[in-house]
Amino acid sequence: MKQSNLDTIDRFFELYGLGDLEALEEVMARNVSWYFPGHHPLAGTKSGIKEVVDFFDEMGAVMARSDIRVEKLATGFSDEYVVESQHMITNREDGNNLDHYWSVLWTFKDGKIVEGRHLASDQHAADTFFCKALMIPEED
């Protein structure tokens, strides 16, 4: 098992915070893919470092307005994967809140992040939250 994959995730967030796309190539494959489930504008597959960063920026903007509290539940890792499970609770002034469990599956190759995949415990609740948070009509 590679503890270094956990370090790579930490380094990703450090470099992401600096906003330097070129520096992110240190920890992410150029053709990285990120999957976020659902039926809302944040859902879908993001391809390449710029699209993944844009996704994190958009998600960060929603969460910044949501007074989020995150409890890390468990982390597991192997040579190629890290999985993190979290309990996320929001406390928005508009009452649109989410009390939800997420897991993120990170995939690594040659020491770099090549894929991320969010897994939702209640996709309908997540869809409702993001549609309202982004002020768009919910899809059926």
Backbone as JSON Lines, residues from 0, in Angstrom:
{"i":0,"aa":"M","n":[0.84,-1.19,0.0],"ca":[0.0,0.0,0.0],"c":[0.87,1.24,0.0]}
{"i":1,"aa":"K","n":[0.4,2.28,-0.64],"ca":[1.19,3.49,-0.77],"c":[0.63,4.62,0.07]}
{"i":2,"aa":"Q","n":[1.29,4.91,1.17],"ca":[0.96,6.08,1.97],"c":[1.18,7.34,1.13]}
{"i":3,"aa":"S","n":[2.1,7.27,0.17],"ca":[2.43,8.45,-0.63],"c":[1.23,8.97,-1.43]}
{"i":4,"aa":"N","n":[0.25,8.1,-1.75],"ca":[-0.93,8.59,-2.44],"c":[-1.71,9.57,-1.57]}
{"i":5,"aa":"L","n":[-1.73,9.34,-0.27],"ca":[-2.37,10.28,0.65],"c":[-1.61,11.61,0.64]}
{"i":6,"aa":"D","n":[-0.29,11.53,0.59],"ca":[0.52,12.74,0.51],"c":[0.26,13.49,-0.8]}
{"i":7,"aa":"T","n":[0.05,12.74,-1.87],"ca":[-0.24,13.36,-3.17],"c":[-1.55,14.12,-3.12]}
{"i":8,"aa":"I","n":[-2.55,13.57,-2.44],"ca":[-3.83,14.29,-2.29],"c":[-3.62,15.57,-1.5]}
{"i":9,"aa":"D","n":[-2.87,15.49,-0.41],"ca":[-2.57,16.7,0.37],"c":[-1.85,17.74,-0.49]}
{"i":10,"aa":"R","n":[-0.9,17.28,-1.29],"ca":[-0.15,18.2,-2.17],"c":[-1.08,18.8,-3.23]}
{"i":11,"aa":"F","n":[-2.0,18.0,-3.74],"ca":[-2.98,18.52,-4.69],"c":[-3.72,19.71,-4.09]}
{"i":12,"aa":"F","n":[-4.25,19.54,-2.87],"ca":[-5.01,20.63,-2.27],"c":[-4.13,21.84,-1.97]}
{"i":13,"aa":"E","n":[-2.89,21.59,-1.62],"ca":[-1.95,22.7,-1.39],"c":[-1.73,23.48,-2.68]}
{"i":14,"aa":"L","n":[-1.44,22.79,-3.77],"ca":[-1.2,23.44,-5.06],"c":[-2.47,24.06,-5.61]}
{"i":15,"aa":"Y","n":[-3.6,23.39,-5.44],"ca":[-4.88,23.95,-5.87],"c":[-5.11,25.3,-5.19]}
{"i":16,"aa":"G","n":[-4.81,25.37,-3.9],"ca":[-4.98,26.62,-3.15],"c":[-4.13,27.75,-3.7]}
{"i":17,"aa":"L","n":[-3.01,27.42,-4.34],"ca":[-2.15,28.44,-4.94],"c":[-2.67,28.91,-6.29]}
{"i":18,"aa":"G","n":[-3.56,28.11,-6.9],"ca":[-4.14,28.48,-8.19],"c":[-3.18,28.37,-9.36]}
{"i":19,"aa":"D","n":[-2.16,27.55,-9.25],"ca":[-1.15,27.42,-10.29],"c":[-1.39,26.13,-11.06]}
{"i":20,"aa":"L","n":[-2.01,26.24,-12.25],"ca":[-2.34,25.06,-13.04],"c":[-1.1,24.28,-13.45]}
{"i":21,"aa":"E","n":[-0.03,24.97,-13.8],"ca":[1.2,24.27,-14.2],"c":[1.77,23.46,-13.05]}
{"i":22,"aa":"A","n":[1.74,24.02,-11.84],"ca":[2.27,23.3,-10.68],"c":[1.44,22.05,-10.39]}
{"i":23,"aa":"L","n":[0.15,22.07,-10.72],"ca":[-0.69,20.9,-10.48],"c":[-0.26,19.69,-11.31]}
{"i":24,"aa":"E","n":[0.48,19.93,-12.4],"ca":[0.98,18.8,-13.19],"c":[1.96,17.95,-12.39]}
{"i":25,"aa":"E","n":[2.44,18.48,-11.28],"ca":[3.3,17.71,-10.38],"c":[2.55,16.52,-9.78]}
{"i":26,"aa":"V","n":[1.24,16.69,-9.57],"ca":[0.46,15.66,-8.88],"c":[-0.71,15.11,-9.69]}
{"i":27,"aa":"M","n":[-1.03,15.74,-10.82],"ca":[-2.16,15.3,-11.64],"c":[-1.69,15.02,-13.06]}
{"i":28,"aa":"A","n":[-2.24,13.95,-13.64],"ca":[-2.01,13.69,-15.05],"c":[-2.7,14.79,-15.85]}
{"i":29,"aa":"R","n":[-2.11,15.17,-16.96],"ca":[-2.72,16.22,-17.79],"c":[-4.12,15.82,-18.25]}
{"i":30,"aa":"N","n":[-4.32,14.53,-18.48],"ca":[-5.62,14.05,-18.96],"c":[-6.48,13.5,-17.81]}
{"i":31,"aa":"V","n":[-6.3,14.01,-16.6],"ca":[-7.08,13.59,-15.45],"c":[-8.58,13.68,-15.75]}
{"i":32,"aa":"S","n":[-9.34,12.77,-15.18],"ca":[-10.81,12.79,-15.3],"c":[-11.41,12.86,-13.91]}
{"i":33,"aa":"W","n":[-12.49,13.61,-13.8],"ca":[-13.2,13.72,-12.52],"c":[-14.68,13.53,-12.78]}
{"i":34,"aa":"Y","n":[-15.29,12.66,-11.98],"ca":[-16.71,12.33,-12.17],"c":[-17.49,12.8,-10.95]}
{"i":35,"aa":"F","n":[-18.55,13.56,-11.22],"ca":[-19.44,14.01,-10.15],"c":[-20.85,13.66,-10.57]}
{"i":36,"aa":"P","n":[-21.53,12.79,-9.82],"ca":[-22.84,12.29,-10.24],"c":[-23.95,13.32,-10.09]}
{"i":37,"aa":"G","n":[-25.01,13.09,-10.81],"ca":[-26.2,13.89,-10.59],"c":[-26.82,14.47,-11.83]}
{"i":38,"aa":"H","n":[-27.87,15.28,-11.56],"ca":[-28.64,15.95,-12.61],"c":[-28.7,17.43,-12.25]}
{"i":39,"aa":"H","n":[-27.58,18.1,-12.4],"ca":[-27.42,19.53,-12.09],"c":[-26.17,20.01,-12.8]}
{"i":40,"aa":"P","n":[-25.92,21.31,-12.89],"ca":[-24.78,21.81,-13.67],"c":[-23.4,21.34,-13.2]}
{"i":41,"aa":"L","n":[-23.24,20.96,-11.95],"ca":[-21.93,20.5,-11.5],"c":[-21.67,19.04,-11.84]}
{"i":42,"aa":"A","n":[-22.72,18.32,-12.24],"ca":[-22.61,16.89,-12.54],"c":[-21.9,16.66,-13.87]}
{"i":43,"aa":"G","n":[-21.33,15.49,-13.98],"ca":[-20.73,15.09,-15.24],"c":[-19.25,14.79,-15.1]}
{"i":44,"aa":"T","n":[-18.63,14.57,-16.25],"ca":[-17.22,14.25,-16.31],"c":[-16.43,15.49,-16.66]}
{"i":45,"aa":"K","n":[-15.41,15.76,-15.88],"ca":[-14.49,16.85,-16.14],"c":[-13.21,16.22,-16.66]}
{"i":46,"aa":"S","n":[-12.66,16.77,-17.72],"ca":[-11.47,16.19,-18.35],"c":[-10.37,17.22,-18.42]}
{"i":47,"aa":"G","n":[-9.21,16.84,-17.93],"ca":[-8.05,17.74,-17.95],"c":[-7.98,18.58,-16.69]}
{"i":48,"aa":"I","n":[-6.79,19.05,-16.39],"ca":[-6.55,19.79,-15.16],"c":[-7.42,21.03,-15.06]}
{"i":49,"aa":"K","n":[-7.54,21.8,-16.14],"ca":[-8.33,23.04,-16.07],"c":[-9.78,22.77,-15.74]}
{"i":50,"aa":"E","n":[-10.4,21.79,-16.38],"ca":[-11.8,21.47,-16.1],"c":[-11.98,20.98,-14.67]}
{"i":51,"aa":"V","n":[-11.04,20.18,-14.18],"ca":[-11.13,19.7,-12.8],"c":[-10.99,20.87,-11.82]}
{"i":52,"aa":"V","n":[-10.07,21.77,-12.08],"ca":[-9.91,22.95,-11.22],"c":[-11.15,23.81,-11.27]}
{"i":53,"aa":"D","n":[-11.71,24.02,-12.45],"ca":[-12.95,24.81,-12.57],"c":[-14.07,24.17,-11.76]}
{"i":54,"aa":"F","n":[-14.16,22.83,-11.8],"ca":[-15.16,22.12,-10.99],"c":[-14.95,22.4,-9.51]}
{"i":55,"aa":"F","n":[-13.72,22.26,-9.04],"ca":[-13.44,22.52,-7.62],"c":[-13.75,23.97,-7.26]}
{"i":56,"aa":"D","n":[-13.49,24.9,-8.18],"ca":[-13.82,26.31,-7.93],"c":[-15.33,26.5,-7.77]}
{"i":57,"aa":"E","n":[-16.11,25.9,-8.68],"ca":[-17.57,26.01,-8.62],"c":[-18.13,25.35,-7.36]}
{"i":58,"aa":"M","n":[-17.62,24.15,-7.05],"ca":[-18.06,23.45,-5.85],"c":[-17.7,24.26,-4.61]}
{"i":59,"aa":"G","n":[-16.51,24.81,-4.6],"ca":[-16.06,25.63,-3.47],"c":[-16.95,26.84,-3.27]}
{"i":60,"aa":"A","n":[-17.41,27.45,-4.36],"ca":[-18.29,28.62,-4.25],"c":[-19.62,28.24,-3.62]}
{"i":61,"aa":"V","n":[-20.17,27.1,-4.01],"ca":[-21.43,26.63,-3.41],"c":[-21.22,26.35,-1.93]}
{"i":62,"aa":"M","n":[-20.16,25.64,-1.6],"ca":[-19.92,25.27,-0.21],"c":[-19.56,26.46,0.67]}
{"i":63,"aa":"A","n":[-18.94,27.47,0.09],"ca":[-18.62,28.69,0.85],"c":[-19.89,29.39,1.32]}
{"i":64,"aa":"R","n":[-20.97,29.24,0.56],"ca":[-22.26,29.85,0.94],"c":[-23.12,28.9,1.77]}
{"i":65,"aa":"S","n":[-22.55,27.76,2.16],"ca":[-23.36,26.71,2.78],"c":[-22.97,26.38,4.22]}
{"i":66,"aa":"D","n":[-22.05,27.12,4.79],"ca":[-21.62,26.88,6.18],"c":[-21.45,25.39,6.43]}
{"i":67,"aa":"I","n":[-20.56,24.8,5.63],"ca":[-20.4,23.34,5.61],"c":[-19.58,22.84,6.8]}
{"i":68,"aa":"R","n":[-19.99,21.69,7.26],"ca":[-19.24,20.95,8.28],"c":[-18.99,19.56,7.72]}
{"i":69,"aa":"V","n":[-17.74,19.14,7.72],"ca":[-17.38,17.84,7.15],"c":[-16.69,17.01,8.22]}
{"i":70,"aa":"E","n":[-17.16,15.8,8.38],"ca":[-16.54,14.85,9.3],"c":[-15.95,13.72,8.46]}
{"i":71,"aa":"K","n":[-14.62,13.54,8.54],"ca":[-13.98,12.42,7.87],"c":[-14.31,11.15,8.63]}
{"i":72,"aa":"L","n":[-14.86,10.17,7.93],"ca":[-15.27,8.93,8.57],"c":[-14.23,7.83,8.44]}
{"i":73,"aa":"A","n":[-13.7,7.67,7.23],"ca":[-12.74,6.59,7.01],"c":[-11.93,6.89,5.75]}
{"i":74,"aa":"T","n":[-10.7,6.44,5.77],"ca":[-9.83,6.54,4.61],"c":[-9.14,5.19,4.43]}
{"i":75,"aa":"G","n":[-9.14,4.7,3.21],"ca":[-8.45,3.46,2.9],"c":[-7.61,3.66,1.65]}
{"i":76,"aa":"F","n":[-6.54,2.89,1.53],"ca":[-5.7,3.07,0.36],"c":[-5.01,1.77,-0.04]}
{"i":77,"aa":"S","n":[-4.64,1.72,-1.31],"ca":[-3.86,0.61,-1.87],"c":[-2.84,1.25,-2.81]}
{"i":78,"aa":"D","n":[-2.17,0.43,-3.61],"ca":[-1.17,0.98,-4.52],"c":[-1.75,1.96,-5.53]}
{"i":79,"aa":"E","n":[-2.97,1.71,-5.98],"ca":[-3.56,2.52,-7.05],"c":[-4.73,3.4,-6.62]}
{"i":80,"aa":"Y","n":[-5.25,3.19,-5.4],"ca":[-6.48,3.87,-5.02],"c":[-6.41,4.43,-3.6]}
{"i":81,"aa":"V","n":[-7.16,5.51,-3.42],"ca":[-7.49,6.02,-2.08],"c":[-8.99,6.24,-2.08]}
{"i":82,"aa":"V","n":[-9.65,5.82,-1.03],"ca":[-11.07,6.12,-0.87],"c":[-11.23,6.88,0.45]}
{"i":83,"aa":"E","n":[-11.96,7.97,0.39],"ca":[-12.26,8.77,1.57],"c":[-13.77,8.85,1.71]}
{"i":84,"aa":"S","n":[-14.25,8.56,2.9],"ca":[-15.68,8.66,3.18],"c":[-15.9,9.78,4.18]}
{"i":85,"aa":"Q","n":[-16.93,10.58,3.91],"ca":[-17.21,11.76,4.73],"c":[-18.7,11.9,5.01]}
{"i":86,"aa":"H","n":[-18.99,12.55,6.11],"ca":[-20.35,12.98,6.44],"c":[-20.34,14.49,6.31]}
{"i":87,"aa":"M","n":[-21.19,15.0,5.44],"ca":[-21.22,16.43,5.15],"c":[-22.58,17.0,5.56]}
{"i":88,"aa":"I","n":[-22.53,18.09,6.31],"ca":[-23.75,18.77,6.74],"c":[-23.61,20.24,6.39]}
{"i":89,"aa":"T","n":[-24.64,20.79,5.72],"ca":[-24.63,22.22,5.41],"c":[-25.64,22.93,6.32]}
{"i":90,"aa":"N","n":[-25.44,24.23,6.45],"ca":[-26.33,25.06,7.27],"c":[-26.53,26.39,6.55]}
{"i":91,"aa":"R","n":[-27.3,26.34,5.47],"ca":[-27.53,27.53,4.64],"c":[-28.65,28.39,5.24]}
{"i":92,"aa":"E","n":[-28.53,29.67,5.04],"ca":[-29.56,30.6,5.52],"c":[-30.89,30.39,4.81]}
{"i":93,"aa":"D","n":[-30.86,29.93,3.55],"ca":[-32.1,29.75,2.8],"c":[-32.83,28.44,3.15]}
{"i":94,"aa":"G","n":[-32.25,27.65,4.06],"ca":[-32.89,26.41,4.48],"c":[-32.65,25.23,3.56]}
{"i":95,"aa":"N","n":[-32.01,25.44,2.43],"ca":[-31.67,24.36,1.5],"c":[-30.4,23.68,2.02]}
{"i":96,"aa":"N","n":[-30.59,22.57,2.72],"ca":[-29.45,21.93,3.36],"c":[-29.33,20.47,2.97]}
{"i":97,"aa":"L","n":[-28.14,19.96,3.2],"ca":[-27.82,18.58,2.87],"c":[-27.11,17.96,4.07]}
{"i":98,"aa":"D","n":[-27.62,16.84,4.52],"ca":[-27.0,16.02,5.56],"c":[-26.74,14.69,4.86]}
{"i":99,"aa":"H","n":[-25.5,14.49,4.44],"ca":[-25.23,13.5,3.41],"c":[-23.89,12.8,3.64]}
{"i":100,"aa":"Y","n":[-23.8,11.6,3.11],"ca":[-22.55,10.85,3.12],"c":[-22.01,10.76,1.69]}
{"i":101,"aa":"W","n":[-20.73,11.09,1.54],"ca":[-20.03,11.01,0.26],"c":[-18.82,10.11,0.42]}
{"i":102,"aa":"S","n":[-18.45,9.49,-0.66],"ca":[-17.14,8.85,-0.75],"c":[-16.49,9.38,-2.02]}
{"i":103,"aa":"V","n":[-15.18,9.56,-1.95],"ca":[-14.42,9.97,-3.12],"c":[-13.37,8.89,-3.37]}
{"i":104,"aa":"L","n":[-13.39,8.35,-4.58],"ca":[-12.42,7.35,-4.99],"c":[-11.39,8.03,-5.88]}
{"i":105,"aa":"W","n":[-10.17,8.09,-5.4],"ca":[-9.05,8.67,-6.14],"c":[-8.28,7.53,-6.79]}
{"i":106,"aa":"T","n":[-7.9,7.68,-8.06],"ca":[-7.12,6.67,-8.77],"c":[-5.77,7.28,-9.16]}
{"i":107,"aa":"F","n":[-4.71,6.5,-8.99],"ca":[-3.34,6.97,-9.23],"c":[-2.63,6.07,-10.24]}
{"i":108,"aa":"K","n":[-1.77,6.71,-11.01],"ca":[-0.88,5.98,-11.92],"c":[0.43,6.75,-11.98]}
{"i":109,"aa":"D","n":[1.52,6.04,-11.82],"ca":[2.85,6.66,-11.85],"c":[2.96,7.83,-10.88]}
{"i":110,"aa":"G","n":[2.33,7.69,-9.71],"ca":[2.44,8.7,-8.66],"c":[1.57,9.93,-8.85]}
{"i":111,"aa":"K","n":[0.7,9.92,-9.87],"ca":[-0.15,11.08,-10.14],"c":[-1.63,10.69,-10.08]}
{"i":112,"aa":"I","n":[-2.46,11.67,-9.78],"ca":[-3.91,11.49,-9.78],"c":[-4.36,11.41,-11.24]}
{"i":113,"aa":"V","n":[-5.03,10.33,-11.59],"ca":[-5.54,10.18,-12.96],"c":[-7.06,10.22,-13.01]}
{"i":114,"aa":"E","n":[-7.7,10.03,-11.84],"ca":[-9.16,10.04,-11.82],"c":[-9.66,10.29,-10.41]}
{"i":115,"aa":"G","n":[-10.79,10.97,-10.35],"ca":[-11.52,11.13,-9.11],"c":[-12.98,10.81,-9.38]}
{"i":116,"aa":"R","n":[-13.62,10.2,-8.4],"ca":[-15.01,9.79,-8.61],"c":[-15.76,9.95,-7.29]}
{"i":117,"aa":"H","n":[-16.75,10.86,-7.27],"ca":[-17.61,11.03,-6.1],"c":[-18.72,9.97,-6.13]}
{"i":118,"aa":"L","n":[-19.02,9.43,-4.99],"ca":[-20.09,8.45,-4.85],"c":[-21.04,8.96,-3.78]}
{"i":119,"aa":"A","n":[-22.3,9.14,-4.13],"ca":[-23.28,9.75,-3.24],"c":[-24.14,8.69,-2.56]}
{"i":120,"aa":"S","n":[-24.44,8.91,-1.29],"ca":[-25.31,7.97,-0.58],"c":[-26.78,8.18,-0.94]}
{"i":121,"aa":"D","n":[-27.16,9.4,-1.29],"ca":[-28.54,9.72,-1.65],"c":[-28.5,10.72,-2.8]}
{"i":122,"aa":"Q","n":[-28.45,10.2,-4.01],"ca":[-28.29,11.07,-5.18],"c":[-29.44,12.05,-5.33]}
{"i":123,"aa":"H","n":[-30.65,11.63,-5.03],"ca":[-31.79,12.54,-5.15],"c":[-31.64,13.74,-4.21]}
{"i":124,"aa":"A","n":[-31.23,13.49,-2.98],"ca":[-31.03,14.6,-2.03],"c":[-29.93,15.53,-2.51]}
{"i":125,"aa":"A","n":[-28.86,14.96,-3.04],"ca":[-27.76,15.78,-3.56],"c":[-28.22,16.61,-4.75]}
{"i":126,"aa":"D","n":[-28.99,16.0,-5.66],"ca":[-29.52,16.74,-6.81],"c":[-30.39,17.91,-6.36]}
{"i":127,"aa":"T","n":[-31.27,17.65,-5.42],"ca":[-32.15,18.71,-4.91],"c":[-31.33,19.84,-4.31]}
{"i":128,"aa":"F","n":[-30.35,19.49,-3.5],"ca":[-29.5,20.51,-2.88],"c":[-28.79,21.36,-3.93]}
{"i":129,"aa":"F","n":[-28.11,20.72,-4.88],"ca":[-27.33,21.49,-5.85],"c":[-28.22,22.29,-6.8]}
{"i":130,"aa":"C","n":[-29.36,21.75,-7.19],"ca":[-30.28,22.51,-8.04],"c":[-30.75,23.78,-7.32]}
{"i":131,"aa":"K","n":[-31.14,23.64,-6.06],"ca":[-31.58,24.82,-5.31],"c":[-30.44,25.76,-5.02]}
{"i":132,"aa":"A","n":[-29.27,25.23,-4.68],"ca":[-28.1,26.07,-4.37],"c":[-27.67,26.86,-5.6]}
{"i":133,"aa":"L","n":[-27.85,26.27,-6.76],"ca":[-27.49,26.92,-8.01],"c":[-28.7,27.62,-8.65]}
{"i":134,"aa":"M","n":[-29.84,27.55,-7.97],"ca":[-31.1,28.18,-8.39],"c":[-31.52,27.81,-9.79]}
{"i":135,"aa":"I","n":[-31.62,26.49,-10.03],"ca":[-32.11,26.01,-11.31],"c":[-33.23,25.02,-11.04]}
{"i":136,"aa":"P","n":[-34.14,24.81,-11.96],"ca":[-35.2,23.82,-11.76],"c":[-34.61,22.41,-11.69]}
{"i":137,"aa":"E","n":[-35.17,21.6,-10.83],"ca":[-34.74,20.2,-10.71],"c":[-35.21,19.41,-11.9]}
{"i":138,"aa":"E","n":[-34.36,18.48,-12.36],"ca":[-34.78,17.55,-13.42],"c":[-35.48,16.38,-12.78]}
{"i":139,"aa":"D","n":[-36.39,15.76,-13.52],"ca":[-37.09,14.57,-13.01],"c":[-36.25,13.35,-13.1]}
